[in-house]
Amino acid sequence: MVTSTPPLHGHRVVGFGCGVIVSSEFADARISNPESDINSRIIASISLGCPVLPSRDRVARYNAGEGIDIVVLYGSCLRNEIMSAPEKQDALALLATTFAEWCAGFRLRRVICETADEQARRHIEASVVFRAVASFPEVGRMLFCMDRNSVNAMSSSLGNALFRFNEPCLKLRQSDQQLISAALHGSTDEELAVELGISFAAVKARWRSTLAHIGESRPELVIDEENKDGVRGKQKRHRVLTYMRSHPEELRPYQDLAACSARV
């Protein structure tokens, strides 16, 4: 589960959006045989006990392979009645930027979205990187898709940001990712213990294990070459967290298929 940062105190929410990672089979079927109301089909798959939402392990394999498929369930401005046209445009642009941040670190394959909102449809068409897949005039909906080919065909900062991907080099364990992801929000060790459901002592132990694991791949993140004995735990954490803010791929599920095959 990936969520964006909650709004700051005193700030108003001007837009709302949500999306999900779906199985490649479901995405392939939606592109090759388009049907309307893709959101309901996703919800129905969960109700019927055959969800098209992949497990974390499958996401890890997608992320190391051809990439993940994301369906945008909803994305629109709120408070339309009190927002001017420029404010709505700013809110839509903010939604797009937040979506790119939500996707950062994943190897993206496709972004699929269906819209019945006229303003959102115009915004998507104006982005140029989405191509229309199908139109369902009987229900007033359109299905769009963005992939690497459509991004490469057009110069788009948003598209480039979405499809930028770097291979993770730290090979973090899930427990390491959970700890660092929580710490990036500025949580203290006491707060991390509550959030992760472990003891304060266990948080300390996990930090030691995580930093030692990172040091095996990137010793410069945890060792000061000029003063190896003078690097305190908090300094190591600060370096690691700074690195993670610009390398979100390290915190995404990733299963190196070649490495797994070699071990087998």
BALOBA-1460 file (C-alpha; in Angstrom, 3 decimals):
// residues 264
<rec num="1" residu="m" x="0.000" y="0.000" z="0.000"/>
<rec num="2" residu="v" x="1.409" y="3.385" z="-0.958"/>
<rec num="3" residu="t" x="-0.126" y="6.617" z="0.233"/>
<rec num="4" residu="s" x="0.770" y="10.257" z="-0.177"/>
<rec num="5" residu="t" x="1.637" y="12.564" z="2.700"/>
<rec num="6" residu="p" x="-1.409" y="13.878" z="4.627"/>
<rec num="7" residu="p" x="-2.196" y="17.592" z="4.155"/>
<rec num="8" residu="l" x="-0.497" y="20.002" z="6.543"/>
<rec num="9" residu="h" x="-2.491" y="21.514" z="9.363"/>
<rec num="10" residu="g" x="-4.284" y="24.625" z="8.183"/>
<rec num="11" residu="h" x="-4.157" y="23.638" z="4.511"/>
<rec num="12" residu="r" x="-7.304" y="22.780" z="2.603"/>
<rec num="13" residu="v" x="-7.714" y="19.701" z="0.429"/>
<rec num="14" residu="v" x="-8.375" y="20.836" z="-3.147"/>
<rec num="15" residu="g" x="-8.196" y="17.518" z="-4.992"/>
<rec num="16" residu="f" x="-8.477" y="13.800" z="-4.455"/>
<rec num="17" residu="g" x="-7.125" y="10.844" z="-6.378"/>
<rec num="18" residu="c" x="-6.525" y="7.144" z="-5.915"/>
<rec num="19" residu="g" x="-5.098" y="4.325" z="-7.954"/>
<rec num="20" residu="v" x="-4.186" y="0.656" z="-7.641"/>
<rec num="21" residu="i" x="-1.622" y="-1.732" z="-9.073"/>
<rec num="22" residu="v" x="-3.346" y="-4.487" z="-11.069"/>
<rec num="23" residu="s" x="-2.183" y="-7.787" z="-12.500"/>
<rec num="24" residu="s" x="-0.630" y="-7.681" z="-15.963"/>
<rec num="25" residu="e" x="-3.284" y="-10.143" z="-17.166"/>
<rec num="26" residu="f" x="-6.090" y="-7.802" z="-16.142"/>
<rec num="27" residu="a" x="-4.386" y="-4.811" z="-17.755"/>
<rec num="28" residu="d" x="-3.729" y="-6.758" z="-20.970"/>
<rec num="29" residu="a" x="-7.396" y="-7.767" z="-21.156"/>
<rec num="30" residu="r" x="-8.605" y="-4.198" z="-20.619"/>
<rec num="31" residu="i" x="-6.424" y="-2.949" z="-23.485"/>
<rec num="32" residu="s" x="-7.098" y="-5.772" z="-25.948"/>
<rec num="33" residu="n" x="-10.826" y="-6.077" z="-25.173"/>
<rec num="34" residu="p" x="-11.964" y="-2.745" z="-23.677"/>
<rec num="35" residu="e" x="-15.096" y="-2.698" z="-21.527"/>
<rec num="36" residu="s" x="-16.594" y="0.197" z="-19.626"/>
<rec num="37" residu="d" x="-16.610" y="0.644" z="-15.846"/>
<rec num="38" residu="i" x="-13.141" y="-0.696" z="-15.121"/>
<rec num="39" residu="n" x="-13.361" y="0.425" z="-11.477"/>
<rec num="40" residu="s" x="-16.411" y="-1.762" z="-10.804"/>
<rec num="41" residu="r" x="-14.651" y="-4.741" z="-12.374"/>
<rec num="42" residu="i" x="-11.745" y="-4.322" z="-9.983"/>
<rec num="43" residu="i" x="-14.088" y="-4.086" z="-6.983"/>
<rec num="44" residu="a" x="-16.104" y="-7.075" z="-8.212"/>
<rec num="45" residu="s" x="-12.968" y="-9.206" z="-8.476"/>
<rec num="46" residu="i" x="-12.314" y="-8.582" z="-4.772"/>
<rec num="47" residu="s" x="-15.925" y="-9.358" z="-3.795"/>
<rec num="48" residu="l" x="-15.817" y="-12.605" z="-5.780"/>
<rec num="49" residu="g" x="-12.609" y="-13.733" z="-4.081"/>
<rec num="50" residu="c" x="-10.405" y="-13.507" z="-7.188"/>
<rec num="51" residu="p" x="-8.821" y="-10.066" z="-6.828"/>
<rec num="52" residu="v" x="-6.905" y="-8.618" z="-9.744"/>
<rec num="53" residu="l" x="-4.727" y="-6.748" z="-7.238"/>
<rec num="54" residu="p" x="-1.377" y="-8.580" z="-7.154"/>
<rec num="55" residu="s" x="0.382" y="-9.685" z="-3.985"/>
<rec num="56" residu="r" x="3.522" y="-7.941" z="-2.830"/>
<rec num="57" residu="d" x="5.619" y="-10.813" z="-4.235"/>
<rec num="58" residu="r" x="4.011" y="-10.424" z="-7.659"/>
<rec num="59" residu="v" x="4.546" y="-6.668" z="-7.568"/>
<rec num="60" residu="a" x="8.207" y="-7.370" z="-6.754"/>
<rec num="61" residu="r" x="8.461" y="-9.629" z="-9.809"/>
<rec num="62" residu="y" x="6.691" y="-7.104" z="-12.052"/>
<rec num="63" residu="n" x="8.998" y="-4.379" z="-10.782"/>
<rec num="64" residu="a" x="12.072" y="-6.438" z="-11.696"/>
<rec num="65" residu="g" x="10.596" y="-7.544" z="-15.025"/>
<rec num="66" residu="e" x="8.391" y="-5.800" z="-17.579"/>
<rec num="67" residu="g" x="6.975" y="-3.371" z="-15.050"/>
<rec num="68" residu="i" x="3.747" y="-2.698" z="-13.180"/>
<rec num="69" residu="d" x="0.344" y="-1.614" z="-14.477"/>
<rec num="70" residu="i" x="-1.593" y="1.034" z="-12.574"/>
<rec num="71" residu="v" x="-5.277" y="1.846" z="-12.908"/>
<rec num="72" residu="v" x="-6.294" y="5.333" z="-11.831"/>
<rec num="73" residu="l" x="-9.574" y="4.803" z="-9.998"/>
<rec num="74" residu="y" x="-10.369" y="8.453" z="-9.474"/>
<rec num="75" residu="g" x="-8.759" y="11.842" z="-9.798"/>
<rec num="76" residu="s" x="-10.580" y="15.146" z="-9.680"/>
<rec num="77" residu="c" x="-10.753" y="18.575" z="-8.072"/>
<rec num="78" residu="l" x="-12.877" y="19.159" z="-5.032"/>
<rec num="79" residu="r" x="-14.658" y="22.374" z="-4.133"/>
<rec num="80" residu="n" x="-15.354" y="23.056" z="-7.807"/>
<rec num="81" residu="e" x="-18.102" y="25.458" z="-6.892"/>
<rec num="82" residu="i" x="-15.735" y="27.877" z="-5.126"/>
<rec num="83" residu="m" x="-12.603" y="27.485" z="-7.264"/>
<rec num="84" residu="s" x="-11.758" y="29.716" z="-10.199"/>
<rec num="85" residu="a" x="-10.634" y="28.228" z="-13.517"/>
<rec num="86" residu="p" x="-6.913" y="28.902" z="-12.799"/>
<rec num="87" residu="e" x="-7.273" y="27.333" z="-9.352"/>
<rec num="88" residu="k" x="-8.812" y="24.223" z="-10.886"/>
<rec num="89" residu="q" x="-5.942" y="23.983" z="-13.350"/>
<rec num="90" residu="d" x="-3.455" y="24.311" z="-10.495"/>
<rec num="91" residu="a" x="-5.288" y="21.624" z="-8.520"/>
<rec num="92" residu="l" x="-5.256" y="19.236" z="-11.504"/>
<rec num="93" residu="a" x="-1.546" y="19.899" z="-12.015"/>
<rec num="94" residu="l" x="-0.979" y="19.179" z="-8.315"/>
<rec num="95" residu="l" x="-2.877" y="15.909" z="-8.632"/>
<rec num="96" residu="a" x="-0.642" y="14.898" z="-11.554"/>
<rec num="97" residu="t" x="2.512" y="15.791" z="-9.629"/>
<rec num="98" residu="t" x="1.348" y="13.887" z="-6.548"/>
<rec num="99" residu="f" x="0.551" y="10.874" z="-8.712"/>
<rec num="100" residu="a" x="4.082" y="10.973" z="-10.139"/>
<rec num="101" residu="e" x="5.473" y="11.048" z="-6.602"/>
<rec num="102" residu="w" x="3.253" y="8.094" z="-5.658"/>
<rec num="103" residu="c" x="4.659" y="6.115" z="-8.618"/>
<rec num="104" residu="a" x="8.274" y="7.117" z="-8.038"/>
<rec num="105" residu="g" x="10.602" y="4.156" z="-7.705"/>
<rec num="106" residu="f" x="8.415" y="1.671" z="-9.574"/>
<rec num="107" residu="r" x="9.260" y="0.317" z="-13.011"/>
<rec num="108" residu="l" x="6.120" y="1.499" z="-14.760"/>
<rec num="109" residu="r" x="4.627" y="-0.420" z="-17.672"/>
<rec num="110" residu="r" x="1.288" y="1.317" z="-18.241"/>
<rec num="111" residu="v" x="-1.103" y="3.759" z="-16.620"/>
<rec num="112" residu="i" x="-4.762" y="3.101" z="-17.445"/>
<rec num="113" residu="c" x="-7.656" y="5.349" z="-16.567"/>
<rec num="114" residu="e" x="-11.325" y="5.661" z="-17.433"/>
<rec num="115" residu="t" x="-13.122" y="8.941" z="-17.015"/>
<rec num="116" residu="a" x="-16.655" y="10.236" z="-17.207"/>
<rec num="117" residu="d" x="-15.749" y="13.692" z="-15.904"/>
<rec num="118" residu="e" x="-15.583" y="16.217" z="-18.730"/>
<rec num="119" residu="q" x="-12.987" y="18.424" z="-17.064"/>
<rec num="120" residu="a" x="-10.756" y="15.466" z="-16.205"/>
<rec num="121" residu="r" x="-11.131" y="14.111" z="-19.747"/>
<rec num="122" residu="r" x="-10.010" y="17.403" z="-21.264"/>
<rec num="123" residu="h" x="-7.071" y="17.524" z="-18.871"/>
<rec num="124" residu="i" x="-6.020" y="13.977" z="-19.822"/>
<rec num="125" residu="e" x="-6.309" y="14.679" z="-23.538"/>
<rec num="126" residu="a" x="-4.288" y="17.870" z="-23.124"/>
<rec num="127" residu="s" x="-1.486" y="15.933" z="-21.420"/>
<rec num="128" residu="v" x="-0.704" y="14.378" z="-24.877"/>
<rec num="129" residu="v" x="1.009" y="11.346" z="-23.327"/>
<rec num="130" residu="f" x="-2.280" y="9.468" z="-22.868"/>
<rec num="131" residu="r" x="-3.786" y="7.773" z="-25.907"/>
<rec num="132" residu="a" x="-7.475" y="7.005" z="-26.220"/>
<rec num="133" residu="v" x="-8.110" y="3.257" z="-26.145"/>
<rec num="134" residu="a" x="-11.904" y="3.152" z="-26.367"/>
<rec num="135" residu="s" x="-15.002" y="5.316" z="-26.124"/>
<rec num="136" residu="f" x="-18.243" y="4.244" z="-24.473"/>
<rec num="137" residu="p" x="-20.739" y="6.951" z="-25.525"/>
<rec num="138" residu="e" x="-23.700" y="5.071" z="-24.088"/>
<rec num="139" residu="v" x="-22.346" y="5.714" z="-20.578"/>
<rec num="140" residu="g" x="-20.334" y="8.830" z="-21.383"/>
<rec num="141" residu="r" x="-16.966" y="7.275" z="-20.603"/>
<rec num="142" residu="m" x="-13.561" y="7.047" z="-22.271"/>
<rec num="143" residu="l" x="-10.643" y="4.713" z="-21.610"/>
<rec num="144" residu="f" x="-7.086" y="6.054" z="-21.830"/>
<rec num="145" residu="c" x="-3.646" y="4.490" z="-21.576"/>
<rec num="146" residu="m" x="-0.145" y="5.848" z="-21.129"/>
<rec num="147" residu="d" x="2.923" y="3.693" z="-21.804"/>
<rec num="148" residu="r" x="6.595" y="4.186" z="-22.527"/>
<rec num="149" residu="n" x="5.999" y="4.439" z="-26.269"/>
<rec num="150" residu="s" x="3.470" y="7.248" z="-25.906"/>
<rec num="151" residu="v" x="5.792" y="9.074" z="-23.511"/>
<rec num="152" residu="n" x="8.775" y="8.713" z="-25.846"/>
<rec num="153" residu="a" x="6.700" y="10.010" z="-28.749"/>
<rec num="154" residu="m" x="5.958" y="13.252" z="-26.925"/>
<rec num="155" residu="s" x="8.126" y="15.477" z="-24.789"/>
<rec num="156" residu="s" x="6.493" y="15.446" z="-21.350"/>
<rec num="157" residu="s" x="8.093" y="16.148" z="-17.995"/>
<rec num="158" residu="l" x="5.313" y="14.222" z="-16.239"/>
<rec num="159" residu="g" x="5.672" y="11.213" z="-18.515"/>
<rec num="160" residu="n" x="9.442" y="11.217" z="-18.168"/>
<rec num="161" residu="a" x="9.139" y="11.392" z="-14.400"/>
<rec num="162" residu="l" x="6.665" y="8.511" z="-14.325"/>
<rec num="163" residu="f" x="8.750" y="6.181" z="-16.484"/>
<rec num="164" residu="r" x="12.149" y="7.002" z="-14.998"/>
<rec num="165" residu="f" x="13.520" y="3.950" z="-13.224"/>
<rec num="166" residu="n" x="16.801" y="3.007" z="-11.581"/>
<rec num="167" residu="e" x="17.649" y="-0.503" z="-10.452"/>
<rec num="168" residu="p" x="17.880" y="-0.664" z="-6.641"/>
<rec num="169" residu="c" x="21.381" y="-1.437" z="-5.453"/>
<rec num="170" residu="l" x="20.877" y="-1.927" z="-1.705"/>
<rec num="171" residu="k" x="18.566" y="-4.971" z="-1.993"/>
<rec num="172" residu="l" x="16.796" y="-4.027" z="1.218"/>
<rec num="173" residu="r" x="14.728" y="-6.542" z="3.121"/>
<rec num="174" residu="q" x="11.053" y="-5.797" z="3.682"/>
<rec num="175" residu="s" x="11.727" y="-5.070" z="7.353"/>
<rec num="176" residu="d" x="14.414" y="-2.544" z="6.332"/>
<rec num="177" residu="q" x="12.010" y="-0.866" z="3.904"/>
<rec num="178" residu="q" x="9.261" y="-0.658" z="6.524"/>
<rec num="179" residu="l" x="11.595" y="0.956" z="9.047"/>
<rec num="180" residu="i" x="13.043" y="3.518" z="6.630"/>
<rec num="181" residu="s" x="9.664" y="4.359" z="5.065"/>
<rec num="182" residu="a" x="8.254" y="5.112" z="8.499"/>
<rec num="183" residu="a" x="11.354" y="7.086" z="9.527"/>
<rec num="184" residu="l" x="11.100" y="9.287" z="6.423"/>
<rec num="185" residu="h" x="7.989" y="10.854" z="7.964"/>
<rec num="186" residu="g" x="10.128" y="12.117" z="10.829"/>
<rec num="187" residu="s" x="9.006" y="9.583" z="13.429"/>
<rec num="188" residu="t" x="11.023" y="9.162" z="16.623"/>
<rec num="189" residu="d" x="12.089" y="5.690" z="17.732"/>
<rec num="190" residu="e" x="9.249" y="5.696" z="20.249"/>
<rec num="191" residu="e" x="6.765" y="6.524" z="17.477"/>
<rec num="192" residu="l" x="8.347" y="3.928" z="15.179"/>
<rec num="193" residu="a" x="7.834" y="1.281" z="17.848"/>
<rec num="194" residu="v" x="4.100" y="2.059" z="17.945"/>
<rec num="195" residu="e" x="3.780" y="2.310" z="14.162"/>
<rec num="196" residu="l" x="5.649" y="-0.949" z="13.489"/>
<rec num="197" residu="g" x="4.114" y="-2.806" z="16.414"/>
<rec num="198" residu="i" x="7.450" y="-3.730" z="17.985"/>
<rec num="199" residu="s" x="9.278" y="-2.762" z="21.162"/>
<rec num="200" residu="f" x="11.561" y="0.236" z="21.538"/>
<rec num="201" residu="a" x="14.531" y="-2.119" z="21.940"/>
<rec num="202" residu="a" x="13.509" y="-3.936" z="18.754"/>
<rec num="203" residu="v" x="13.509" y="-0.628" z="16.851"/>
<rec num="204" residu="k" x="17.078" y="0.010" z="18.002"/>
<rec num="205" residu="a" x="18.092" y="-3.506" z="16.976"/>
<rec num="206" residu="r" x="16.426" y="-3.135" z="13.591"/>
<rec num="207" residu="w" x="18.271" y="0.112" z="12.935"/>
<rec num="208" residu="r" x="21.577" y="-1.625" z="13.668"/>
<rec num="209" residu="s" x="20.697" y="-4.501" z="11.360"/>
<rec num="210" residu="t" x="19.439" y="-2.189" z="8.588"/>
<rec num="211" residu="l" x="22.495" y="0.073" z="8.699"/>
<rec num="212" residu="a" x="24.815" y="-2.941" z="8.687"/>
<rec num="213" residu="h" x="22.977" y="-4.366" z="5.667"/>
<rec num="214" residu="i" x="23.235" y="-1.038" z="3.810"/>
<rec num="215" residu="g" x="26.922" y="-0.823" z="4.668"/>
<rec num="216" residu="e" x="27.569" y="-4.049" z="2.776"/>
<rec num="217" residu="s" x="26.491" y="-2.425" z="-0.515"/>
<rec num="218" residu="r" x="27.160" y="1.264" z="0.099"/>
<rec num="219" residu="p" x="29.681" y="1.627" z="2.931"/>
<rec num="220" residu="e" x="30.072" y="5.350" z="2.201"/>
<rec num="221" residu="l" x="26.524" y="5.893" z="3.481"/>
<rec num="222" residu="v" x="27.382" y="4.661" z="6.963"/>
<rec num="223" residu="i" x="31.137" y="5.237" z="7.234"/>
<rec num="224" residu="d" x="33.007" y="8.524" z="7.260"/>
<rec num="225" residu="e" x="36.284" y="7.764" z="5.505"/>
<rec num="226" residu="e" x="37.975" y="10.709" z="7.213"/>
<rec num="227" residu="n" x="36.770" y="9.844" z="10.714"/>
<rec num="228" residu="k" x="35.534" y="6.271" z="10.818"/>
<rec num="229" residu="d" x="35.214" y="6.211" z="14.596"/>
<rec num="230" residu="g" x="33.309" y="9.482" z="14.776"/>
<rec num="231" residu="v" x="30.122" y="8.573" z="12.926"/>
<rec num="232" residu="r" x="27.246" y="8.323" z="15.366"/>
<rec num="233" residu="g" x="24.070" y="6.365" z="14.777"/>
<rec num="234" residu="k" x="21.988" y="9.485" z="14.130"/>
<rec num="235" residu="q" x="24.509" y="10.694" z="11.545"/>
<rec num="236" residu="k" x="24.301" y="7.352" z="9.758"/>
<rec num="237" residu="r" x="20.523" y="7.519" z="9.772"/>
<rec num="238" residu="h" x="20.564" y="11.066" z="8.401"/>
<rec num="239" residu="r" x="22.802" y="10.008" z="5.506"/>
<rec num="240" residu="v" x="20.643" y="6.986" z="4.727"/>
<rec num="241" residu="l" x="17.370" y="8.945" z="4.857"/>
<rec num="242" residu="t" x="18.814" y="11.680" z="2.637"/>
<rec num="243" residu="y" x="19.847" y="9.036" z="0.122"/>
<rec num="244" residu="m" x="16.422" y="7.388" z="0.205"/>
<rec num="245" residu="r" x="14.591" y="10.631" z="-0.557"/>
<rec num="246" residu="s" x="16.280" y="10.728" z="-3.952"/>
<rec num="247" residu="h" x="16.271" y="6.947" z="-4.520"/>
<rec num="248" residu="p" x="12.673" y="5.781" z="-3.930"/>
<rec num="249" residu="e" x="13.332" y="2.584" z="-5.898"/>
<rec num="250" residu="e" x="15.147" y="1.244" z="-2.835"/>
<rec num="251" residu="l" x="11.854" y="1.230" z="-0.904"/>
<rec num="252" residu="r" x="9.736" y="-0.571" z="-3.530"/>
<rec num="253" residu="p" x="9.109" y="-4.325" z="-3.742"/>
<rec num="254" residu="y" x="11.781" y="-5.782" z="-6.011"/>
<rec num="255" residu="q" x="12.678" y="-9.394" z="-6.670"/>
<rec num="256" residu="d" x="15.843" y="-9.906" z="-8.689"/>
<rec num="257" residu="l" x="14.754" y="-12.840" z="-10.849"/>
<rec num="258" residu="a" x="18.259" y="-13.498" z="-12.174"/>
<rec num="259" residu="a" x="19.668" y="-13.655" z="-8.646"/>
<rec num="260" residu="c" x="16.852" y="-15.998" z="-7.569"/>
<rec num="261" residu="s" x="17.548" y="-18.311" z="-10.524"/>
<rec num="262" residu="a" x="21.244" y="-18.312" z="-9.724"/>
<rec num="263" residu="r" x="20.549" y="-19.344" z="-6.118"/>
<rec num="264" residu="v" x="18.271" y="-22.166" z="-7.289"/>
